């Protein structure tokens, strides 16, 4: 069983923020794969359990703020008995240029507070993650403010293309 978690902040005011790219990616999968997440209060997440290419798969969006994502991820992993190697955390990364994706099988948080929370809760950084580039942070901006800005209209085509590549990565992960 694989678990794919998209990070983001709950609430309409954050819907199209750069920090919600993980949420937006799960929403794109929902659109393409034709499913709907259901709120699970016990797991503090929007969640769906489905079958993709003959493989059992859980997709989730924690209902915590990004900086507390580890709480939900830990609950989901324990509830479904998902091993570390079978989770994939999808999140924004301002150290990567907008449109660039990077799959890492382990590593540090890179300063991302959502990953810090997950690493703290799981007590390890040994889990796969898919970084979605939102950078660079403009010189006149502060990173923690930049991630809470919405994408510009002219960036949406870049995000669409990035999501297409990210979906291919996720499909390969599911089959691995």
N, CA, C and O of each residue as an XYZ file, in Angstrom:
704
protein
N       0.840     -1.177      0.000
C       0.000      0.000      0.000
C       0.888      1.244      0.000
O       1.833      1.344      0.782
N       0.574      2.186     -0.882
C       1.322      3.441     -0.967
C       0.482      4.566     -0.377
O      -0.746      4.543     -0.451
N       1.151      5.538      0.202
C       0.510      6.726      0.764
C       1.135      7.958      0.132
O       2.347      8.161      0.210
N       0.302      8.777     -0.494
C       0.774     10.031     -1.083
C       0.086     11.171     -0.351
O      -1.142     11.248     -0.307
N       0.896     12.058      0.227
C       0.382     13.168      1.024
C       0.806     14.485      0.388
O       1.993     14.713      0.154
N      -0.158     15.343      0.110
C       0.123     16.687     -0.393
C       0.018     17.687      0.743
O      -0.992     17.728      1.446
N       1.059     18.498      0.930
C       1.056     19.473      2.020
C       0.424     20.790      1.589
O       0.528     21.205      0.435
N      -0.231     21.433      2.546
C      -0.857     22.731      2.313
C      -1.533     23.213      3.577
O      -1.538     22.531      4.601
N      -2.104     24.400      3.488
C      -2.840     24.985      4.608
C      -4.330     24.920      4.340
O      -4.765     25.202      3.224
N      -5.131     24.550      5.350
C      -6.581     24.549      5.167
C      -7.117     25.983      5.166
O      -6.531     26.874      5.780
N      -8.219     26.190      4.482
C      -8.858     27.505      4.470
C      -8.817     28.138      3.095
O      -7.817     28.056      2.381
N      -9.924     28.771      2.739
C     -10.054     29.375      1.406
C      -9.019     30.463      1.145
O      -8.598     30.657      0.005
N      -8.606     31.172      2.191
C      -7.645     32.259      1.996
C      -6.279     31.751      1.538
O      -5.467     32.528      1.035
N      -6.021     30.460      1.707
C      -4.732     29.877      1.316
C      -4.818     29.050      0.033
O      -3.800     28.554     -0.451
N      -5.997     28.902     -0.509
C      -6.267     27.937     -1.572
C      -5.228     27.926     -2.690
O      -4.729     26.859     -3.047
N      -4.893     29.086     -3.249
C      -3.969     29.139     -4.386
C      -2.586     29.670     -4.013
O      -1.830     30.110     -4.879
N      -2.258     29.627     -2.718
C      -0.922     30.039     -2.269
C       0.138     29.062     -2.766
O      -0.142     27.891     -3.021
N       1.338     29.563     -2.894
C       2.470     28.719     -3.299
C       2.688     27.574     -2.302
O       3.069     26.467     -2.682
N       2.442     27.862     -1.030
C       2.636     26.860      0.025
C       1.615     25.723     -0.084
O       1.775     24.687      0.561
N       0.582     25.908     -0.883
C      -0.464     24.895     -1.036
C      -0.262     24.030     -2.274
O      -1.190     23.342     -2.700
N       0.910     24.053     -2.848
C       1.142     23.305     -4.078
C       0.919     21.808     -3.892
O       0.447     21.144     -4.815
N       1.243     21.266     -2.735
C       0.971     19.850     -2.457
C      -0.518     19.553     -2.486
O      -0.944     18.556     -3.069
N      -1.312     20.414     -1.858
C      -2.775     20.287     -1.904
C      -3.269     20.360     -3.346
O      -4.072     19.536     -3.785
N      -2.774     21.362     -4.074
C      -3.218     21.558     -5.459
C      -2.871     20.349     -6.323
O      -3.621     19.993     -7.231
N      -1.735     19.723     -6.037
C      -1.350     18.531     -6.791
C      -2.311     17.377     -6.509
O      -2.728     16.683     -7.437
N      -2.663     17.164     -5.253
C      -3.635     16.108     -4.916
C      -4.974     16.420     -5.587
O      -5.648     15.514     -6.076
N      -5.360     17.687     -5.610
C      -6.601     18.081     -6.300
C      -6.535     17.748     -7.789
O      -7.529     17.323     -8.379
N      -5.362     17.943     -8.394
C      -5.198     17.607     -9.815
C      -5.342     16.106    -10.026
O      -5.992     15.672    -10.976
N      -4.736     15.307     -9.140
C      -4.899     13.852     -9.230
C      -6.372     13.474     -9.102
O      -6.856     12.602     -9.824
N      -7.080     14.124     -8.191
C      -8.513     13.848     -7.999
C      -9.290     14.117     -9.283
O     -10.189     13.361     -9.651
N      -8.936     15.182     -9.945
C      -9.598     15.549    -11.201
C      -9.306     14.519    -12.297
O     -10.221     14.073    -12.990
N      -8.056     14.149    -12.449
C      -7.640     13.236    -13.519
C      -8.077     11.801    -13.234
O      -8.541     11.103    -14.136
N      -7.934     11.358    -11.989
C      -8.250      9.980    -11.626
C      -9.691      9.809    -11.160
O     -10.117      8.698    -10.844
N     -10.429     10.894    -11.118
C     -11.863     10.875    -10.814
C     -12.187     10.286     -9.433
O     -12.836      9.246     -9.322
N     -11.723     10.968     -8.399
C     -12.061     10.582     -7.030
C     -12.295     11.840     -6.206
O     -11.964     12.947     -6.631
N     -12.867     11.654     -5.028
C     -13.077     12.759     -4.091
C     -12.529     12.371     -2.725
O     -12.736     11.258     -2.242
N     -11.833     13.308     -2.127
C     -11.360     13.095     -0.759
C     -12.531     13.263      0.201
O     -13.427     14.076     -0.025
N     -12.507     12.483      1.272
C     -13.518     12.614      2.323
C     -12.810     12.995      3.613
O     -11.733     12.482      3.916
N     -13.413     13.884      4.357
C     -12.829     14.312      5.623
C     -12.883     13.174      6.634
O     -13.933     12.577      6.868
N     -11.733     12.890      7.224
C     -11.632     11.893      8.280
C     -11.103     12.618      9.516
O      -9.907     12.891      9.620
N     -11.990     12.924     10.437
C     -11.618     13.695     11.638
C     -10.607     12.936     12.506
O      -9.707     13.541     13.089
N     -10.760     11.621     12.587
C      -9.845     10.807     13.400
C      -8.404     10.942     12.890
O      -7.461     11.011     13.678
N      -8.251     10.978     11.561
C      -6.921     11.092     10.955
C      -6.568     12.539     10.629
O      -5.482     12.820     10.123
N      -7.485     13.454     10.919
C      -7.276     14.886     10.701
C      -6.813     15.188      9.276
O      -5.871     15.948      9.055
N      -7.514     14.560      8.306
C      -7.121     14.684      6.899
C      -8.318     14.528      5.978
O      -9.326     13.909      6.319
N      -8.168     15.115      4.792
C      -9.010     14.721      3.677
C      -8.320     13.497      3.107
O      -7.108     13.521      2.895
N      -9.058     12.432      2.853
C      -8.401     11.167      2.513
C      -9.262     10.338      1.573
O     -10.491     10.408      1.620
N      -8.618      9.558      0.724
C      -9.315      8.586     -0.112
C      -8.427      7.351     -0.237
O      -7.205      7.459     -0.341
N      -9.050      6.194     -0.224
C      -8.360      4.915     -0.403
C      -8.852      4.369     -1.732
O     -10.054      4.174     -1.909
N      -7.949      4.120     -2.667
C      -8.359      3.642     -3.981
C      -7.367      2.645     -4.536
O      -6.327      2.376     -3.935
N      -7.704      2.101     -5.695
C      -6.852      1.147     -6.380
C      -6.382      1.788     -7.674
O      -7.198      2.263     -8.464
N      -5.088      1.807     -7.896
C      -4.520      2.403     -9.106
C      -3.533      1.410     -9.694
O      -2.561      1.027     -9.043
N      -3.785      0.998    -10.924
C      -2.913      0.049    -11.625
C      -2.702     -1.222    -10.796
O      -1.603     -1.775    -10.766
N      -3.765     -1.678    -10.123
C      -3.691     -2.903     -9.336
C      -3.023     -2.750     -7.984
O      -2.774     -3.739     -7.296
N      -2.733     -1.523     -7.601
C      -2.066     -1.263     -6.325
C      -2.969     -0.467     -5.394
O      -3.664      0.455     -5.819
N      -2.950     -0.836     -4.123
C      -3.699     -0.110     -3.102
C      -2.994      1.217     -2.830
O      -1.773      1.267     -2.677
N      -3.782      2.285     -2.772
C      -3.219      3.626     -2.687
C      -4.082      4.493     -1.783
O      -5.310      4.452     -1.859
N      -3.438      5.275     -0.930
C      -4.121      6.266     -0.100
C      -3.585      7.632     -0.502
O      -2.374      7.836     -0.587
N      -4.499      8.563     -0.748
C      -4.122      9.949     -1.023
C      -4.677     10.796      0.103
O      -5.810     10.596      0.540
N      -3.873     11.751      0.576
C      -4.301     12.539      1.728
C      -3.839     13.986      1.645
O      -2.795     14.304      1.074
N      -4.660     14.851      2.238
C      -4.329     16.252      2.469
C      -4.574     16.512      3.959
O      -5.725     16.580      4.391
N      -3.499     16.657      4.753
C      -3.688     16.933      6.178
C      -4.523     18.197      6.382
O      -4.371     19.172      5.646
N      -5.397     18.176      7.372
C      -6.226     19.339      7.679
C      -5.566     20.247      8.714
O      -6.175     21.198      9.203
N      -4.320     19.939      9.035
C      -3.515     20.803      9.899
C      -2.848     21.850      9.018
O      -2.833     21.714      7.795
N      -2.300     22.884      9.624
C      -1.490     23.819      8.857
C      -0.183     23.117      8.488
O       0.226     22.157      9.141
N       0.457     23.606      7.440
C       1.676     22.978      6.918
C       2.661     22.661      8.045
O       3.221     21.566      8.095
N       2.869     23.618      8.943
C       3.888     23.458      9.980
C       3.582     22.355     10.989
O       4.440     22.000     11.797
N       2.361     21.808     10.948
C       1.978     20.710     11.838
C       1.622     19.442     11.063
O       0.948     18.563     11.601
N       2.055     19.335      9.831
C       1.697     18.212      8.956
C       2.087     16.856      9.521
O       1.414     15.859      9.262
N       3.151     16.810     10.280
C       3.636     15.539     10.812
C       2.621     14.814     11.675
O       2.597     13.583     11.709
N       1.784     15.567     12.371
C       0.775     14.954     13.243
C      -0.156     14.073     12.419
O      -0.389     12.913     12.760
N      -0.691     14.633     11.325
C      -1.611     13.869     10.468
C      -0.900     12.732      9.748
O      -1.419     11.618      9.677
N       0.283     13.008      9.216
C       1.025     11.978      8.482
C       1.288     10.780      9.392
O       1.112      9.636      8.975
N       1.702     11.032     10.614
C       1.973      9.955     11.569
C       0.705      9.146     11.862
O       0.750      7.917     11.900
N      -0.424      9.831     12.069
C      -1.691      9.133     12.334
C      -2.086      8.239     11.161
O      -2.489      7.093     11.359
N      -1.971      8.762      9.944
C      -2.357      7.995      8.748
C      -1.462      6.770      8.593
O      -1.945      5.663      8.356
N      -0.147      6.981      8.730
C       0.797      5.865      8.592
C       0.504      4.756      9.591
O       0.507      3.577      9.237
N       0.253      5.133     10.832
C      -0.021      4.131     11.868
C      -1.353      3.429     11.615
O      -1.442      2.208     11.737
N      -2.385      4.190     11.265
C      -3.714      3.619     11.059
C      -3.714      2.583      9.936
O      -4.324      1.521     10.065
N      -3.022      2.895      8.829
C      -2.996      1.995      7.673
C      -1.752      1.104      7.633
O      -1.585      0.330      6.691
N      -0.884      1.199      8.631
C       0.360      0.413      8.699
C       1.196      0.556      7.425
O       1.612     -0.434      6.823
N       1.429      1.796      7.034
C       2.217      2.074      5.827
C       3.685      2.226      6.224
O       4.005      3.049      7.081
N       4.584      1.443      5.611
C       6.009      1.590      5.928
C       6.570      2.896      5.359
O       6.039      3.440      4.390
N       7.634      3.384      5.962
C       8.260      4.641      5.533
C       8.583      4.667      4.045
O       8.407      5.693      3.387
N       9.052      3.549      3.515
C       9.458      3.508      2.105
C       8.280      3.656      1.149
O       8.477      3.908     -0.040
N       7.058      3.501      1.656
C       5.870      3.559      0.800
C       5.077      4.850      0.938
O       3.952      4.945      0.448
N       5.663      5.852      1.607
C       4.994      7.151      1.643
C       5.708      8.101      0.693
O       6.912      7.981      0.463
N       4.964      9.034      0.152
C       5.533     10.077     -0.696
C       4.903     11.395     -0.268
O       3.690     11.576     -0.371
N       5.730     12.306      0.208
C       5.266     13.626      0.626
C       5.491     14.584     -0.542
O       6.603     14.691     -1.058
N       4.439     15.274     -0.954
C       4.502     16.214     -2.082
C       4.354     17.624     -1.516
O       3.390     17.917     -0.810
N       5.316     18.494     -1.831
C       5.310     19.828     -1.226
C       6.055     20.845     -2.082
O       6.802     20.498     -2.997
N       5.822     22.122     -1.749
C       6.475     23.244     -2.423
C       7.911     23.391     -1.935
O       8.228     23.095     -0.783
N       8.776     23.858     -2.842
C      10.171     24.087     -2.475
C      10.656     25.348     -3.183
O      10.778     25.367     -4.408
N      10.935     26.405     -2.414
C      11.360     27.658     -3.046
C      12.833     27.667     -3.430
O      13.299     28.624     -4.048
N      13.576     26.618     -3.077
C      14.970     26.535     -3.525
C      15.065     25.995     -4.954
O      16.123     26.067     -5.579
N      13.956     25.454     -5.468
C      13.899     24.993     -6.860
C      13.163     26.031     -7.702
O      12.192     26.625     -7.233
N      13.608     26.258     -8.930
C      12.895     27.194     -9.801
C      11.468     26.722    -10.078
O      11.193     25.522    -10.095
N      10.581     27.664    -10.290
C       9.199     27.346    -10.612
C       9.149     26.370    -11.782
O       9.759     26.604    -12.826
N       8.422     25.282    -11.598
C       8.242     24.299    -12.659
C       9.150     23.091    -12.573
O       8.941     22.110    -13.287
N      10.153     23.142    -11.715
C      11.102     22.034    -11.585
C      10.614     21.068    -10.503
O      10.172     21.490     -9.435
N      10.700     19.766    -10.794
C      10.361     18.746     -9.796
C      11.626     17.982     -9.421
O      12.553     17.855    -10.221
N      11.646     17.482     -8.203
C      12.785     16.680     -7.770
C      12.299     15.618     -6.792
O      11.697     15.927     -5.764
N      12.570     14.370     -7.131
C      12.238     13.244     -6.259
C      13.462     12.898     -5.426
O      14.553     12.703     -5.964
N      13.280     12.822     -4.122
C      14.344     12.420     -3.207
C      13.817     11.281     -2.344
O      12.676     11.323     -1.883
N      14.628     10.286     -2.130
C      14.206      9.133     -1.337
C      14.419      9.355      0.162
O      13.870      8.621      0.984
N      15.212     10.361      0.513
C      15.456     10.722      1.911
C      16.174     12.059      1.914
O      16.532     12.581      0.858
N      16.383     12.607      3.086
C      17.140     13.848      3.177
C      16.610     14.775      4.244
O      15.665     14.457      4.967
N      17.239     15.924      4.324
C      16.847     16.911      5.329
C      15.568     17.626      4.900
O      15.036     17.389      3.815
N      15.097     18.494      5.766
C      13.883     19.260      5.472
C      14.156     20.395      4.504
O      13.228     20.924      3.894
N      15.411     20.775      4.356
C      15.738     21.912      3.503
C      15.121     23.205      4.016
O      14.939     24.158      3.259
N      14.799     23.234      5.313
C      14.198     24.424      5.902
C      12.686     24.500      5.773
O      12.077     25.472      6.220
N      12.067     23.484      5.166
C      10.602     23.471      5.005
C       9.981     23.017      6.327
O      10.236     21.903      6.785
N       9.171     23.876      6.934
C       8.621     23.566      8.259
C       7.658     22.387      8.256
O       7.544     21.686      9.262
N       6.966     22.156      7.151
C       6.103     20.976      7.051
C       6.924     19.700      7.127
O       6.551     18.750      7.815
N       8.051     19.684      6.409
C       8.936     18.512      6.471
C       9.583     18.394      7.841
O       9.763     17.287      8.349
N       9.938     19.534      8.447
C      10.471     19.495      9.819
C       9.494     18.790     10.747
O       9.893     17.953     11.557
N       8.216     19.127     10.630
C       7.178     18.522     11.468
C       7.078     17.015     11.223
O       6.958     16.233     12.166
N       7.127     16.619      9.961
C       7.034     15.192      9.622
C       8.250     14.439     10.159
O       8.112     13.369     10.753
N       9.429     14.997      9.948
C      10.661     14.370     10.445
C      10.613     14.238     11.973
O      11.009     13.211     12.524
N      10.134     15.268     12.640
C      10.028     15.238     14.108
C       9.040     14.163     14.574
O       9.335     13.413     15.504
N       7.881     14.088     13.937
C       6.857     13.111     14.338
C       7.274     11.670     14.028
O       7.042     10.762     14.827
N       7.896     11.471     12.851
C       8.286     10.117     12.443
C       9.641      9.711     13.021
O      10.016      8.539     12.990
N      10.364     10.693     13.546
C      11.689     10.482     14.140
C      12.707      9.955     13.124
O      13.623      9.206     13.463
N      12.516     10.368     11.874
C      13.451     10.006     10.806
C      13.207     10.904      9.588
O      12.118     11.447      9.398
N      14.249     11.040      8.779
C      14.134     11.755      7.504
C      14.232     10.769      6.340
O      14.403     11.166      5.188
N      14.123      9.484      6.657
C      14.290      8.411      5.675
C      12.962      8.057      5.008
O      12.466      6.942      5.165
N      12.396      8.989      4.277
C      11.156      8.738      3.536
C      11.195      9.533      2.231
O      11.809     10.598      2.169
N      10.539      9.015      1.189
C      10.526      9.694     -0.109
C       9.715     10.988     -0.083
O       8.726     11.120      0.638
N      10.179     11.940     -0.902
C       9.464     13.197     -1.032
C       9.611     13.721     -2.449
O      10.637     13.524     -3.100
N       8.567     14.392     -2.914
C       8.556     14.995     -4.244
C       8.460     16.499     -4.067
O       7.445     17.023     -3.608
N       9.533     17.184     -4.438
C       9.606     18.635     -4.308
C       9.078     19.276     -5.588
O       9.436     18.873     -6.694
N       8.224     20.278     -5.417
C       7.678     21.026     -6.547
C       8.190     22.462     -6.445
O       7.881     23.176     -5.491
N       8.973     22.873     -7.438
C       9.622     24.179     -7.391
C       8.670     25.356     -7.495
O       7.798     25.398     -8.362
N       8.858     26.327     -6.578
C       8.082     27.570     -6.608
C       9.001     28.789     -6.645
O       8.521     29.922     -6.616
N      10.304     28.574     -6.707
C      11.273     29.667     -6.602
C      11.569     30.326     -7.928
O      10.998     29.994     -8.967
N      12.473     31.263     -7.851
C      13.167     31.732     -6.658
C      12.343     32.772     -5.900
O      11.414     33.367     -6.446
N      12.697     32.976     -4.645
C      12.072     34.033     -3.851
C      12.627     35.359     -4.367
O      13.844     35.539     -4.400
N      11.759     36.291     -4.771
C      12.255     37.593     -5.241
C      13.111     38.276     -4.168
O      12.862     38.125     -2.972
N      14.115     39.024     -4.609
C      15.046     39.670     -3.676
C      14.349     40.550     -2.651
O      14.784     40.630     -1.502
N      13.267     41.213     -3.060
C      12.576     42.133     -2.156
C      11.598     41.423     -1.213
O      10.933     42.072     -0.405
N      11.511     40.090     -1.316
C      10.546     39.329     -0.513
C      11.221     38.567      0.618
O      12.420     38.291      0.581
N      10.425     38.240      1.613
C      10.836     37.368      2.709
C      10.210     36.009      2.415
O       9.026     35.929      2.090
N      10.993     34.947      2.527
C      10.539     33.605      2.127
C       9.210     33.222      2.767
O       8.315     32.736      2.075
N       9.062     33.431      4.085
C       7.833     32.992      4.755
C       6.617     33.788      4.300
O       5.488     33.319      4.442
N       6.827     34.981      3.755
C       5.721     35.757      3.184
C       5.482     35.337      1.732
O       4.338     35.254      1.286
N       6.560     35.076      1.004
C       6.466     34.675     -0.403
C       5.643     33.407     -0.575
O       4.832     33.319     -1.497
N       5.839     32.418      0.302
C       5.121     31.146      0.152
C       3.620     31.302      0.365
O       2.844     30.437     -0.044
N       3.204     32.389      0.998
C       1.777     32.631      1.234
C       1.152     33.540      0.180
O       0.010     33.974      0.328
N       1.905     33.829     -0.890
C       1.329     34.596     -2.001
C       0.724     33.637     -3.014
O       1.141     32.485     -3.134
N      -0.276     34.142     -3.744
C      -0.913     33.341     -4.792
C      -0.042     33.325     -6.041
O       0.768     34.225     -6.264
N      -0.224     32.292     -6.844
C       0.460     32.221     -8.131
C      -0.102     33.287     -9.068
O      -1.297     33.580     -9.039
N       0.758     33.858     -9.891
C       0.336     34.818    -10.911
C      -0.295     34.051    -12.072
O      -0.003     32.873    -12.281
N      -1.145     34.716    -12.810
C      -1.826     34.091    -13.960
C      -0.821     33.466    -14.914
O      -1.030     32.352    -15.393
N       0.279     34.181    -15.198
C       1.255     33.688    -16.175
C       2.077     32.508    -15.654
O       2.851     31.924    -16.412
N       1.926     32.146    -14.385
C       2.643     30.996    -13.827
C       1.826     29.709    -13.912
O       2.369     28.619    -13.730
N       0.544     29.825    -14.182
C      -0.339     28.652    -14.145
C      -0.013     27.623    -15.222
O      -0.150     26.424    -14.979
N       0.414     28.057    -16.403
C       0.801     27.115    -17.465
C       2.059     26.338    -17.052
O       2.198     25.156    -17.368
N       2.962     27.006    -16.352
C       4.181     26.347    -15.867
C       3.811     25.278    -14.836
O       4.376     24.185    -14.834
N       2.865     25.603    -13.969
C       2.417     24.651    -12.947
C       1.739     23.452    -13.604
O       1.965     22.311    -13.199
N       0.912     23.704    -14.616
C       0.254     22.600    -15.327
C       1.285     21.634    -15.904
O       1.147     20.417    -15.785
N       2.314     22.191    -16.528
C       3.365     21.353    -17.118
C       4.125     20.597    -16.019
O       4.446     19.419    -16.174
N       4.405     21.284    -14.917
C       5.095     20.638    -13.800
C       4.253     19.490    -13.250
O       4.778     18.413    -12.968
N       2.946     19.717    -13.096
C       2.063     18.672    -12.592
C       2.043     17.460    -13.517
O       1.983     16.326    -13.040
N       2.092     17.674    -14.813
C       2.123     16.543    -15.757
C       3.339     15.665    -15.498
O       3.231     14.440    -15.448
N       4.495     16.296    -15.334
C       5.708     15.540    -15.021
C       5.638     14.876    -13.660
O       6.103     13.748    -13.491
N       5.057     15.570    -12.684
C       4.940     15.025    -11.327
C       4.002     13.821    -11.301
O       4.229     12.875    -10.546
N       2.956     13.849    -12.115
C       2.035     12.707    -12.182
C       2.767     11.470    -12.691
O       2.548     10.368    -12.188
N       3.627     11.644    -13.674
C       4.424     10.528    -14.184
C       5.309      9.957    -13.076
O       5.424      8.739    -12.936
N       5.930     10.829    -12.296
C       6.771     10.390    -11.176
C       5.939      9.605    -10.167
O       6.366      8.552     -9.693
N       4.755     10.113     -9.837
C       3.874      9.451     -8.870
C       3.431      8.089     -9.390
O       3.399      7.117     -8.635
N       3.091      8.011    -10.665
C       2.666      6.724    -11.235
C       3.785      5.691    -11.150
O       3.525      4.523    -10.863
N       5.019      6.103    -11.394
C       6.159      5.186    -11.259
C       6.358      4.784     -9.802
O       6.676      3.631     -9.509
N       6.171      5.733     -8.893
C       6.296      5.440     -7.458
C       5.263      4.401     -7.033
O       5.575      3.487     -6.270
N       4.045      4.538     -7.521
C       2.973      3.599     -7.174
C       3.335      2.182     -7.613
O       3.040      1.216     -6.910
N       3.970      2.062     -8.768
C       4.318      0.748     -9.317
C       5.592      0.162     -8.708
O       5.868     -1.027     -8.871
N       6.364      0.990     -8.009
C       7.651      0.515     -7.460
C       7.464     -0.377     -6.243
O       8.444     -0.853     -5.670
